[in-house]
């Protein structure tokens, strides 16, 4: 019994394919209709062989005159039924495929939004793009198309095989001798094709990532006159993909000629024996025509089944990649508490943080309490831990030890969405989406009132500029906001945050990449944004934080000094050292 189970387990599909099939069951009605149509198309193929044999006997032996008129009607009618049932089966299978594909993309995208920071760092943009476009669309479409053919051909094989045994079971046994050879062929090629396909699927994301990097970095490439290096980098990954694809095509190319040779060998042997039996009077011409018609109709689906091997491997690899992403770890969100009605204090209580796969402390023994409405500037050299510290507030990272508290409540107890609704961030790299000014300003705020949007734009000195544009609020900002300058992009973001009206504000190097005039305009807009809010300011230029209520100086993940500008400048500490270094520049 154990050995029997082991034998059957060899034919059991991998777990991710079984999981994929459970998704197909959701669309039971479409699946039932498609299968009924496939059964009919398979039956029609068998009926065609019988019709040919019957018409041969009646037409040649009995010489019935009605056969002349009946022959085209029967053959054309059979073809029409086959065409209709094939169309319906294709339609419903593809409909199921597109529903599942859309579900896949939706689940992957929703999970991606909830990934922890460590997953974003470890992930490859090319791999993600490839999964969305290749695995979740083109590959599953190919699989769906092949599945239609596979199921239809399987029914054809069953009906045609039954026809062969009904006409002459001895000849049928002679024909099926070739089936073990088909099995041996498929099992031998399975490993080779799977290996090559896996290598090809690895190479595709590398090409996608290279193109994406080049597109986003085109100005840098042009400014560095690095055309040759860009071409060489692309050529390397492009050649690797080509070579893997050629090897994969070779592996696939072996299947069809071998199955063709085996099929024709079977036909030749059976035809020879059938002709002998007919000449000896053992078998009628009508039966021979029926048998040979069924046999010839059987050959294409047998060849198709052997070529389905590659499609099965595609499904195997595609579903594994997709389900790995769907099952990826999401950022923890176990908090149930609503956010506080009013922020009174924000406290970092003996916080330490060690990033995954490292041993060094990114933050070490951080103790800091900030009062409501206070503006706290965080300064330090590159790598001191400034951004890491403020990234704990929206729970982008969780402390390894210690806790971050708002009004003495651990922020892990808050519902994650509620927490983030009450925190606004302005970073050096502004993200605008390739849509209209209106949608960018209102993004994430839930506000659709144009008057409020115009008011926010007026607050950041952008209303006059937007009103001058031909399409006004309906103006598209371009890819990543390229239609606007860096300062204008910053002010569109600040307008968005004015609408959001969160009580906690984080400014992370928000003006470091701007010229003097744009920095002045952005600083003015940020001044309005800071009013009445608890603000954390990360700044490289120390002169920009003179008006902060308190300055926190960090070095190697630790707080080494705190105080006002005047207090810290008068000491001979890390802040004074940073001041002197910037004065030399």
Buried (B, 14 or more C-beta within 10 A) or exposed (E): EEEEEEEEEEEEBBEBBEBBEEBBEEBEEBBEBBBBBBBBBBBBBBBBBBBBBBBBBBBEEEEEEEBEEBBEEBBEEBEEBBEBBBEBBBBBBBBBBBBBBEBBBEBBEEBBEBBBBBBEEEBEBBBBBBBBBBBBBEBBBBBBBBBBBBBBBBBBBBBBBBBBBBBBEEBBEBBEEBBEBBEEBBEEBBEBBBBBBBBBBBBBBBBBBBBBBBEEBEEEBEEEEBEEEBEEBBEEBBEBBEEBBEBBEEBBEBBEEBBBEBBEEBBEBBBEBBEEBBEEEEBBEBBBBBBBBBBBBBBEBBBBBBBBBBBBBBBBBBBBBBBEBBEBEBBEBEBEBEBBEEBEBBBBBEBBBBBEEEEEBBBBBBEBEBEBBBBBBBBBBEEBBBBBBBBBBBBBBBBEEBBBBBBEBBBBBBBBEBBBBBBBBBBBEBEBEBEBBBBBBBBEBEBEEEEBBBBBBBBBBBBEEBEEEEEBBEBBBEEBBEBBEBBBBBBBBBBBBBBBBBBBBBBBBBBBBBEEEBBEBBBBBBEEBBEEBBBBBBBBEBEBBEEBEBBBBBBBBBBBBBBBBEBBBEEEBBBBEBBEEEEEE
